[in-house]
Amino acid sequence: MAEYKGIHGTKIQNYTTDPDNPITGQVWYNETSQTMKFRYPTTIASWSTGTSINTARYGGAASGIYTAALLAGGQDDTAKVAVTESWDGTSWTEVGDLNTARAYIGSSSNAPYTASLAFGGQTTVNLANTELWNGSAWTEVNDLNTARRQISGIGISTAALAPNGFAAAITNINESWNGTSWTETTDLNTTKTYRVGAGTQTAGIVAGGLPEGGNTETWNGSAWTEVNDMNTGRYAHGGGGTQTALLVYGGDPSPAFTENWNGTSWTEVNDLNTGRDPYGQGTGTATNNLCIGGFVFPPAASVSTVEEWNSATPVGAWSTGGSLNTARSKGGSAGTQTAALAFGGESPPDTGATESYNGSTWTELNDLNTARSFMAGNGTQTSALGYGGGISPLKAETESWNGTSWTEVNDLNTARFGLAGAGADNTSALAFAGSFPPQTAVTELWNGTSWTEVNDLNTARDYPGGAGIATAALAFGGEIVNATAVTESWNGTSWTEVNDLNTARGAPGGAGTSTLALAFGGESPPGLVANTEEWDGTSWAEVADLATARRFMFSAGTQASALAAGGQEPVTAATEEWTKPSFTVKTITSS
């Protein structure tokens, strides 16, 4: 048998306290508590934004897994479609169409995407048509015995079930497919339509449905048994999994709710980011699933957005760091979590104080030449730029930091306060938004010598958060009349409006890049917030909150390793460090 040292390269170490930064998976002995311990990344189950389908729709036939799926047919905003798309884990590709355009189709939901079955559905009438997918084309095969729509498909292309649906009325009919033809078999206990089905031909499950309810039934190959209901009754939802591990999500009347079935009972888990009625357009397992397209009301339209469910998403968390020497807010900042720079701000009064952070403590350095607050900054701990600020009078002054001292350089073209900035160092920067007043959309580009006005933001505002560099930046939140959630992306030439923050706020902290950013804290009337959101290049997702709600922070770092220092109200010196993933330490027991 292999020894621990042979596997991990070290012996099990003894400590009087837990080590500060153990290696993931490392085992150690705590002499004080007389326990063996180990560390592992903290994860949660959650939804994240995926790649959109090419044709927005709902009520199509979905099959496959998280990394290899198929979606056929459905209803767009004007008509039934025959469009089929294939998912390879990265992108959706249009492939061979169904022979009959239709919606509200049953499918062999647990089939591989190369061998799927689509049955029933609706054109202007209910259909019995069955089609078989061979990986490249659909072929018509033997029809269902009873034409119907809104069927809960179960199984694979050679062994499937077609339970429930709507024929002349809502029905409890169940049909079994043997790879060649359909045979009517034991009816369900409950007459329903718009249900989710999953599992196999001999071990199936159906849940929810219309009439609205959480009714759940399992199938053993010969009979249906009623089991525990869902917590939230619904219909037109999506889902996927097995008889003992099923995920369901969306639907009417609770379009974001997600629940997990463990074979005995249902548990509510994290909601979809965008509530919708998928009408069966979901596939995968209880641990990895795809919610594909769907219908949103309002505005009563089909959508193309896709979300991916992962039961082991790394979790970030905030922890306490070393406090600033001077409690303050409304200053500029630069650098990383372990090599940061905080300068200027208001204690009150306005200050030029500059401090550097080494990952544990702040050290006072040479002050700015011009004390000010409401300023912006960017760069690194040894190459930074600070600009703008003040209220009475406004400041256009720009100062460059070389790691030791500040030097006054050319002014901004537009003096203003409450602006934001992005940039890699003191030779390349982007300054945007602010107020002189009124609020402005003005954007200026720094080339190491002077500022040049470039294309404005689409939305004038002050106190936004910022992230990125001079050629690829992100502006989020801020204030117009009240707090806003508007997010814009800069490509080096112009700003484009993208998906909003989940929580509108002014004066948030920001860190990261234009495609991987973090927004935290700020003011969202009626008060301050601690909310933290992650940007994945497409949308924002709420994650763990700051310990202390505040605004006007000094912020630095990346989406995975960020810093929030100072801020108000009241003015504080507190520092928090964001780390993703965070870790859990567990005690090894005999049980």
Wavefront OBJ file of the C-alpha trace (Angstrom):
o trace
v 0.000 0.000 0.000
v 1.297 3.469 -0.913
v 2.272 5.729 2.000
v 1.026 9.320 2.415
v 4.545 10.669 1.769
v 4.817 8.682 -1.409
v 1.594 10.205 -2.717
v 1.986 13.817 -1.506
v 5.770 14.170 -1.164
v 5.675 15.122 2.530
v 5.019 13.476 5.854
v 2.001 14.464 7.950
v 3.184 17.512 9.914
v 2.374 18.449 13.510
v 1.225 22.048 14.246
v 0.197 23.797 17.454
v -2.337 25.749 15.339
v -3.666 25.149 11.845
v -1.121 26.214 9.154
v -1.728 29.596 7.503
v -1.775 28.350 3.916
v -1.873 24.557 3.654
v -1.737 22.875 0.261
v -5.109 21.698 -1.013
v -5.596 18.112 0.148
v -2.792 18.347 2.755
v -3.383 16.454 6.010
v -1.902 17.758 9.277
v -2.142 17.072 13.005
v -3.243 19.919 15.316
v -1.527 19.238 18.644
v -3.699 21.723 20.564
v -7.029 20.200 19.559
v -5.468 16.726 19.089
v -7.190 16.269 15.749
v -6.220 15.382 12.188
v -7.366 17.933 9.606
v -7.305 18.618 5.877
v -8.272 21.439 3.506
v -10.305 21.472 0.300
v -11.825 24.156 -1.973
v -15.285 25.387 -0.982
v -17.847 24.908 -3.728
v -21.535 25.514 -4.285
v -24.116 24.420 -6.822
v -25.088 27.333 -9.074
v -26.113 28.550 -12.519
v -23.765 30.439 -14.844
v -24.271 31.993 -18.258
v -23.511 29.768 -21.248
v -23.357 30.254 -25.023
v -26.696 31.240 -26.556
v -28.481 29.098 -29.136
v -28.698 30.510 -32.668
v -32.528 30.461 -32.814
v -34.481 31.765 -29.815
v -37.355 29.394 -28.999
v -39.201 27.269 -26.440
v -40.949 23.904 -26.427
v -38.311 22.041 -28.436
v -36.970 18.506 -27.935
v -33.748 18.488 -25.893
v -31.467 15.532 -25.254
v -27.861 14.754 -24.365
v -25.532 15.922 -21.630
v -23.868 19.075 -20.327
v -21.082 19.000 -22.931
v -22.868 17.326 -25.874
v -26.541 18.143 -26.445
v -29.198 18.439 -29.140
v -32.159 20.823 -29.437
v -34.765 20.268 -32.160
v -37.862 22.202 -33.142
v -39.880 24.486 -30.911
v -41.737 27.769 -31.131
v -40.108 31.139 -31.839
v -41.962 34.456 -31.615
v -43.901 33.887 -34.837
v -44.051 30.216 -35.835
v -43.208 26.572 -35.158
v -39.681 25.706 -36.318
v -37.834 22.593 -37.486
v -34.389 23.976 -36.658
v -32.000 21.559 -34.950
v -28.851 22.673 -33.137
v -25.986 20.620 -31.748
v -23.880 21.617 -28.700
v -20.245 20.497 -28.376
v -19.577 22.061 -24.981
v -18.379 25.319 -26.558
v -20.750 26.391 -29.326
v -24.116 25.657 -30.952
v -24.146 24.552 -34.609
v -27.194 24.250 -36.856
v -27.534 20.737 -38.259
v -30.273 18.831 -40.111
v -33.844 20.050 -39.562
v -36.751 17.981 -38.327
v -38.973 16.731 -41.152
v -41.970 18.358 -39.445
v -41.723 21.780 -37.847
v -43.492 21.693 -34.468
v -43.393 22.663 -30.790
v -44.140 21.111 -27.371
v -42.306 17.932 -28.404
v -41.451 14.894 -26.307
v -37.888 13.580 -26.453
v -35.721 10.719 -25.289
v -34.208 13.084 -22.736
v -31.490 10.721 -21.530
v -30.343 9.771 -25.027
v -26.912 10.742 -26.343
v -27.079 13.684 -28.722
v -26.104 11.408 -31.623
v -29.169 9.155 -31.255
v -32.290 10.988 -30.151
v -36.030 10.465 -30.511
v -38.560 13.309 -30.988
v -42.271 12.483 -30.727
v -45.647 14.165 -30.677
v -45.958 17.927 -30.547
v -48.105 20.503 -32.254
v -48.307 22.361 -35.565
v -51.832 23.779 -35.680
v -53.043 20.350 -34.503
v -51.657 17.715 -32.183
v -49.264 15.243 -33.813
v -48.362 11.580 -33.401
v -45.242 11.885 -35.589
v -42.054 10.274 -34.321
v -38.605 11.056 -35.733
v -35.246 9.394 -35.096
v -31.904 11.293 -35.165
v -28.821 9.342 -36.279
v -26.232 12.032 -35.637
v -26.708 13.832 -38.942
v -30.360 13.607 -40.062
v -33.909 12.937 -38.871
v -35.924 9.970 -40.202
v -39.659 9.496 -39.737
v -40.519 6.251 -37.947
v -43.712 4.760 -36.482
v -46.193 7.185 -34.914
v -47.502 7.358 -31.367
v -50.859 5.638 -30.891
v -52.338 8.864 -29.485
v -51.511 12.222 -31.059
v -50.641 14.754 -28.344
v -48.413 17.613 -27.297
v -46.590 18.626 -24.090
v -45.355 15.073 -23.420
v -42.825 14.237 -20.676
v -40.197 12.272 -22.617
v -38.119 9.617 -20.847
v -35.387 7.201 -21.912
v -33.188 6.674 -24.992
v -33.844 6.322 -28.727
v -34.326 2.526 -28.530
v -36.219 2.377 -25.229
v -38.382 5.389 -24.397
v -41.567 6.399 -22.599
v -44.157 9.027 -23.597
v -46.214 9.811 -20.468
v -48.991 12.408 -20.049
v -49.590 15.330 -22.418
v -52.532 16.980 -24.095
v -54.599 15.001 -26.630
v -58.267 15.970 -26.962
v -57.785 17.015 -23.341
v -55.125 16.607 -20.664
v -54.353 12.910 -20.378
v -52.649 10.311 -18.196
v -51.810 8.035 -21.166
v -48.398 6.351 -21.185
v -46.756 4.738 -24.217
v -43.594 2.638 -24.434
v -41.155 2.605 -27.401
v -39.115 -0.554 -28.188
v -36.979 0.899 -30.947
v -39.565 0.134 -33.636
v -43.070 0.925 -32.432
v -45.140 2.394 -29.607
v -47.305 0.324 -27.235
v -49.818 1.677 -24.757
v -48.925 0.626 -21.225
v -49.928 1.460 -17.638
v -51.448 4.922 -17.216
v -50.136 7.464 -14.742
v -51.967 8.144 -11.491
v -52.293 11.842 -12.285
v -53.692 13.466 -15.425
v -51.291 16.278 -16.324
v -49.430 18.072 -19.082
v -46.275 20.252 -19.327
v -44.313 17.927 -17.003
v -40.604 17.139 -16.745
v -39.638 13.520 -17.307
v -36.308 11.763 -16.817
v -34.717 8.387 -16.221
v -35.015 5.153 -18.166
v -37.774 3.007 -19.634
v -37.737 0.841 -16.497
v -36.841 3.488 -13.897
v -38.489 6.781 -14.814
v -39.780 9.867 -13.044
v -42.179 12.731 -13.865
v -42.631 15.918 -11.826
v -44.857 18.989 -11.724
v -47.218 19.872 -14.548
v -50.557 21.477 -15.360
v -52.990 21.576 -13.535
v -50.401 23.419 -11.501
v -48.854 21.266 -8.794
v -45.719 19.591 -7.522
v -46.982 16.034 -7.970
v -44.141 13.530 -8.572
v -44.453 9.921 -9.777
v -41.864 7.203 -10.300
v -42.029 4.254 -12.748
v -40.596 0.778 -12.102
v -41.219 -0.665 -15.559
v -44.787 -1.743 -14.872
v -46.488 0.738 -12.528
v -46.427 4.380 -11.396
v -46.063 5.317 -7.704
v -46.776 8.729 -6.208
v -43.873 10.034 -4.125
v -43.109 13.340 -2.358
v -44.223 16.512 -4.130
v -41.954 19.349 -5.189
v -41.794 22.318 -2.831
v -43.083 24.644 -5.553
v -45.709 23.368 -7.973
v -45.088 24.429 -11.578
v -45.539 23.630 -15.238
v -43.695 24.435 -18.514
v -40.419 23.910 -16.634
v -37.172 22.212 -17.630
v -35.015 19.547 -16.061
v -32.894 16.463 -16.385
v -31.381 13.568 -14.495
v -32.441 10.159 -13.260
v -35.133 8.621 -11.086
v -32.975 9.139 -7.989
v -31.213 12.398 -8.881
v -33.276 14.970 -10.787
v -32.943 18.730 -11.275
v -35.943 20.875 -12.278
v -35.985 24.621 -12.894
v -38.008 27.526 -14.207
v -41.625 27.286 -15.305
v -44.823 29.002 -14.367
v -45.521 30.579 -11.852
v -41.977 30.620 -10.358
v -39.681 31.009 -13.368
v -36.331 31.122 -11.549
v -36.849 28.463 -8.841
v -34.621 25.397 -8.985
v -35.154 22.159 -7.036
v -33.143 18.975 -6.613
v -34.596 15.478 -6.074
v -32.404 12.959 -4.207
v -34.634 9.925 -4.666
v -36.703 10.679 -1.567
v -37.388 14.403 -1.266
v -37.029 17.772 -2.990
v -34.662 20.556 -1.877
v -34.706 24.137 -3.118
v -31.315 25.191 -4.465
v -29.911 28.280 -6.228
v -32.207 30.017 -8.711
v -31.694 30.571 -12.420
v -30.114 33.957 -13.186
v -32.862 34.638 -15.761
v -36.279 33.304 -14.843
v -38.083 31.651 -17.769
v -40.450 28.942 -18.972
v -38.196 26.449 -20.808
v -41.140 24.253 -21.866
v -38.942 21.161 -21.623
v -35.795 22.644 -23.149
v -33.417 21.279 -20.549
v -31.072 18.314 -20.496
v -28.273 16.752 -18.495
v -27.944 15.444 -14.966
v -28.674 16.697 -11.471
v -25.040 17.802 -11.155
v -24.447 19.243 -14.647
v -27.372 20.572 -16.648
v -28.300 22.933 -19.482
v -31.325 25.253 -19.428
v -31.708 26.136 -23.116
v -33.684 29.133 -24.352
v -37.303 29.381 -23.222
v -40.063 31.949 -22.911
v -39.983 35.102 -20.769
v -43.020 37.080 -19.661
v -42.894 40.028 -19.654
v -42.110 40.918 -22.428
v -43.778 37.746 -23.801
v -40.921 36.657 -26.018
v -38.754 33.653 -26.721
v -35.110 33.849 -25.612
v -31.861 32.325 -26.832
v -29.948 32.525 -23.551
v -28.492 29.342 -22.068
v -27.501 28.683 -18.463
v -25.231 25.930 -17.203
v -25.772 24.216 -13.842
v -22.670 23.026 -12.029
v -22.872 21.388 -8.611
v -19.189 22.102 -7.836
v -18.652 25.788 -8.596
v -15.724 27.279 -6.628
v -16.848 29.833 -4.054
v -15.088 33.093 -3.307
v -15.085 34.678 0.149
v -13.981 37.877 1.879
v -11.573 37.751 4.835
v -10.080 40.448 7.068
v -6.800 42.064 6.056
v -4.574 44.690 7.663
v -6.145 48.122 8.252
v -5.052 51.354 6.563
v -2.997 53.699 8.710
v -5.318 56.569 7.777
v -9.055 55.845 7.753
v -10.476 57.446 4.602
v -12.609 57.103 1.483
v -13.031 58.581 -2.027
v -9.398 58.140 -3.094
v -7.567 56.449 -5.960
v -6.028 52.993 -5.963
v -3.883 50.630 -8.012
v -2.170 47.260 -7.896
v -3.024 43.762 -6.718
v -4.237 42.134 -3.511
v -0.670 41.595 -2.276
v 0.907 44.709 -3.804
v -1.607 47.562 -3.667
v -1.439 51.352 -3.538
v -4.049 53.685 -1.935
v -3.704 57.439 -2.419
v -5.624 60.598 -1.662
v -9.152 60.626 -0.352
v -11.030 62.231 2.474
v -10.568 61.553 6.197
v -11.929 64.324 6.374
v -10.332 66.709 5.403
v -8.941 65.883 1.942
v -5.569 64.184 2.106
v -2.638 63.342 -0.160
v -1.652 60.335 1.976
v -0.246 57.380 0.037
v 0.053 53.860 1.441
v 1.285 50.547 0.022
v -0.017 47.086 0.968
v 2.122 43.923 0.988
v -0.667 41.445 1.605
v -0.766 41.943 5.359
v 0.137 45.524 6.355
v -0.094 49.062 4.962
v 2.992 51.319 4.929
v 2.942 55.123 4.605
v 4.843 56.540 1.612
v 5.276 59.971 0.001
v 2.081 62.004 -0.357
v 0.411 63.235 -3.526
v 1.422 66.785 -4.441
v -2.249 67.829 -4.454
v -4.462 66.561 -1.630
v -7.900 65.636 -2.982
v -10.892 63.312 -2.798
v -13.355 61.879 -5.358
v -10.379 61.033 -7.609
v -9.534 58.014 -9.780
v -6.426 55.946 -10.301
v -4.936 52.936 -12.035
v -1.726 50.971 -12.506
v 0.554 49.008 -10.209
v 2.195 49.550 -6.838
v 5.326 50.894 -8.588
v 3.798 52.545 -11.671
v 0.505 54.322 -11.015
v -1.500 57.330 -12.163
v -3.883 59.508 -10.121
v -6.210 62.088 -11.705
v -9.209 64.358 -11.263
v -11.157 64.822 -8.063
v -12.003 67.730 -5.808
v -15.323 69.543 -5.696
v -14.502 73.130 -4.818
v -12.435 73.686 -6.827
v -12.574 70.803 -9.339
v -9.265 69.148 -10.133
v -7.877 68.233 -13.560
v -4.418 67.540 -12.111
v -2.750 64.259 -13.030
v 0.141 62.775 -11.050
v 2.435 59.887 -11.967
v 3.896 57.481 -9.362
v 7.273 55.783 -9.947
v 7.329 53.608 -6.854
v 8.857 56.322 -4.679
v 7.253 59.692 -5.338
v 4.536 61.532 -7.277
v 5.253 63.870 -10.206
v 2.751 66.299 -11.703
v 2.158 65.671 -15.405
v -0.339 66.987 -17.985
v -3.883 67.676 -16.785
v -7.130 66.041 -17.858
v -8.959 68.011 -20.551
v -12.123 67.991 -18.419
v -11.771 68.698 -14.704
v -14.240 66.551 -12.777
v -14.923 64.523 -9.649
v -16.538 61.109 -9.125
v -14.855 59.617 -12.196
v -13.468 56.096 -12.676
v -10.330 54.786 -14.310
v -8.678 51.749 -15.837
v -5.162 51.055 -17.035
v -2.089 48.862 -16.713
v 0.450 51.464 -15.469
v 1.386 55.165 -15.495
v 1.876 55.195 -19.293
v -1.580 53.916 -20.301
v -4.929 54.882 -18.772
v -8.609 55.505 -19.442
v -10.616 58.062 -17.445
v -14.408 58.007 -17.781
v -17.629 59.438 -16.361
v -17.772 61.854 -13.408
v -19.326 65.232 -12.776
v -18.241 68.858 -13.187
v -21.396 69.146 -12.746
v -23.589 68.003 -14.472
v -22.820 64.309 -14.785
v -20.758 63.485 -17.827
v -20.034 60.633 -20.230
v -16.647 62.088 -21.230
v -13.894 59.513 -21.768
v -10.196 60.399 -22.026
v -7.210 58.264 -23.035
v -3.700 58.737 -21.530
v -0.677 57.824 -23.680
v 2.014 58.431 -21.085
v 2.318 62.124 -21.939
v -1.121 63.659 -22.428
v -4.868 63.022 -22.350
v -7.000 62.807 -25.526
v -10.788 62.861 -25.588
v -12.230 59.741 -27.224
v -15.745 58.328 -27.629
v -18.103 58.991 -24.729
v -19.945 56.476 -22.578
v -23.514 55.838 -23.717
v -24.842 56.790 -20.259
v -23.555 59.878 -18.434
v -23.073 59.244 -14.713
v -20.788 59.750 -11.738
v -19.344 57.368 -9.138
v -19.211 54.235 -11.368
v -16.982 51.244 -10.736
v -14.244 50.446 -13.220
v -12.029 47.532 -14.241
v -9.615 46.598 -17.014
v -7.006 48.415 -19.080
v -6.967 51.349 -21.506
v -7.939 49.199 -24.507
v -10.421 46.850 -22.796
v -12.343 48.314 -19.863
v -15.625 47.915 -18.007
v -17.780 50.653 -16.428
v -20.558 49.523 -14.078
v -23.050 51.085 -11.761
v -22.804 54.715 -10.637
v -25.393 57.403 -10.152
v -27.624 59.201 -12.672
v -30.472 60.524 -10.541
v -30.386 57.482 -8.310
v -28.145 54.428 -8.383
v -27.906 52.656 -11.731
v -27.032 49.088 -12.766
v -25.941 50.037 -16.300
v -22.776 48.263 -17.477
v -20.718 49.252 -20.529
v -17.739 47.577 -22.199
v -14.882 49.500 -23.895
v -13.063 47.852 -26.835
v -10.380 50.498 -27.303
v -12.566 52.600 -29.601
v -16.122 52.785 -28.284
v -18.441 51.801 -25.440
v -21.148 49.129 -25.811
v -23.989 48.565 -23.369
v -23.971 45.013 -22.005
v -25.919 43.187 -19.272
v -26.671 45.198 -16.133
v -25.589 44.530 -12.567
v -28.162 42.615 -10.534
v -28.072 45.346 -7.859
v -28.065 48.995 -8.970
v -25.509 50.942 -6.937
v -23.317 54.031 -6.827
v -19.661 54.193 -5.750
v -18.922 50.433 -5.858
v -15.466 48.948 -5.698
v -14.150 47.222 -8.798
v -11.385 44.810 -9.751
v -10.347 42.596 -12.639
v -10.598 42.850 -16.410
v -13.265 43.655 -18.997
v -14.167 39.957 -19.229
v -13.555 38.809 -15.635
v -14.502 41.515 -13.167
v -15.697 41.921 -9.593
v -18.091 44.624 -8.299
v -18.547 45.046 -4.554
v -20.206 47.324 -2.060
v -21.618 50.740 -2.934
v -24.816 52.642 -2.199
v -28.220 51.379 -3.319
v -30.969 53.474 -1.743
v -32.111 53.382 0.948
v -28.624 52.480 2.189
v -25.197 50.946 1.699
v -24.826 47.405 0.362
v -22.266 44.642 0.810
v -23.295 42.754 -2.335
v -20.533 41.296 -4.466
v -21.066 40.319 -8.111
v -18.858 38.491 -10.606
v -18.761 39.402 -14.318
v -17.935 36.547 -16.736
v -17.815 38.631 -19.906
v -21.548 38.211 -20.503
v -23.495 38.665 -17.274
v -23.228 39.373 -13.553
v -23.775 36.732 -10.853
v -24.212 37.484 -7.155
v -21.642 35.860 -4.870
v -20.540 36.288 -1.237
v -21.029 39.691 0.437
v -18.430 41.961 2.024
v -18.343 41.727 5.813
v -18.954 45.501 6.005
v -21.324 47.352 3.661
v -19.610 50.518 2.393
v -18.973 52.798 -0.587
v -16.064 54.849 -2.006
v -13.493 52.127 -1.290
v -9.906 51.762 -2.447
v -10.037 48.665 -4.638
v -7.464 46.570 -6.471
v -6.719 43.096 -7.823
v -8.427 40.525 -9.995
v -11.748 38.686 -10.027
v -10.098 35.813 -8.123
v -7.938 37.884 -5.763
v -9.224 41.366 -4.884
v -8.860 44.020 -2.203
v -11.370 46.443 -0.621
v -9.909 49.023 1.780
v -11.330 52.043 3.551
v -14.628 53.591 2.482
v -17.646 54.935 4.363
v -20.138 55.381 6.188
v -18.693 56.106 8.680
v -15.173 56.467 7.298
v -13.168 53.313 7.973
v -9.650 51.889 7.713
v -10.872 48.290 7.421
v -9.431 46.092 4.674
v -11.009 42.950 3.249
v -9.395 40.417 0.922
v -11.388 38.448 -1.668
v -10.112 34.961 -2.546
v -11.612 32.497 -5.012
v -11.816 29.692 -4.400
v -12.050 29.906 -0.649
v -11.228 26.812 1.373
v -12.826 24.662 4.032
v -10.816 22.967 6.774
v -12.343 19.695 7.944
v -11.541 17.555 10.962
v -11.017 13.867 10.221
v -13.190 11.687 12.449
v -13.607 7.943 12.824
v -17.221 8.031 11.581
l 1 2 3 4 5 6 7 8 9 10 11 12 13 14 15 16 17 18 19 20 21 22 23 24 25 26 27 28 29 30 31 32 33 34 35 36 37 38 39 40 41 42 43 44 45 46 47 48 49 50 51 52 53 54 55 56 57 58 59 60 61 62 63 64 65 66 67 68 69 70 71 72 73 74 75 76 77 78 79 80 81 82 83 84 85 86 87 88 89 90 91 92 93 94 95 96 97 98 99 100 101 102 103 104 105 106 107 108 109 110 111 112 113 114 115 116 117 118 119 120 121 122 123 124 125 126 127 128 129 130 131 132 133 134 135 136 137 138 139 140 141 142 143 144 145 146 147 148 149 150 151 152 153 154 155 156 157 158 159 160 161 162 163 164 165 166 167 168 169 170 171 172 173 174 175 176 177 178 179 180 181 182 183 184 185 186 187 188 189 190 191 192 193 194 195 196 197 198 199 200 201 202 203 204 205 206 207 208 209 210 211 212 213 214 215 216 217 218 219 220 221 222 223 224 225 226 227 228 229 230 231 232 233 234 235 236 237 238 239 240 241 242 243 244 245 246 247 248 249 250 251 252 253 254 255 256 257 258 259 260 261 262 263 264 265 266 267 268 269 270 271 272 273 274 275 276 277 278 279 280 281 282 283 284 285 286 287 288 289 290 291 292 293 294 295 296 297 298 299 300 301 302 303 304 305 306 307 308 309 310 311 312 313 314 315 316 317 318 319 320 321 322 323 324 325 326 327 328 329 330 331 332 333 334 335 336 337 338 339 340 341 342 343 344 345 346 347 348 349 350 351 352 353 354 355 356 357 358 359 360 361 362 363 364 365 366 367 368 369 370 371 372 373 374 375 376 377 378 379 380 381 382 383 384 385 386 387 388 389 390 391 392 393 394 395 396 397 398 399 400 401 402 403 404 405 406 407 408 409 410 411 412 413 414 415 416 417 418 419 420 421 422 423 424 425 426 427 428 429 430 431 432 433 434 435 436 437 438 439 440 441 442 443 444 445 446 447 448 449 450 451 452 453 454 455 456 457 458 459 460 461 462 463 464 465 466 467 468 469 470 471 472 473 474 475 476 477 478 479 480 481 482 483 484 485 486 487 488 489 490 491 492 493 494 495 496 497 498 499 500 501 502 503 504 505 506 507 508 509 510 511 512 513 514 515 516 517 518 519 520 521 522 523 524 525 526 527 528 529 530 531 532 533 534 535 536 537 538 539 540 541 542 543 544 545 546 547 548 549 550 551 552 553 554 555 556 557 558 559 560 561 562 563 564 565 566 567 568 569 570 571 572 573 574 575 576 577 578 579 580 581 582 583 584 585 586 587 588 589 590 591
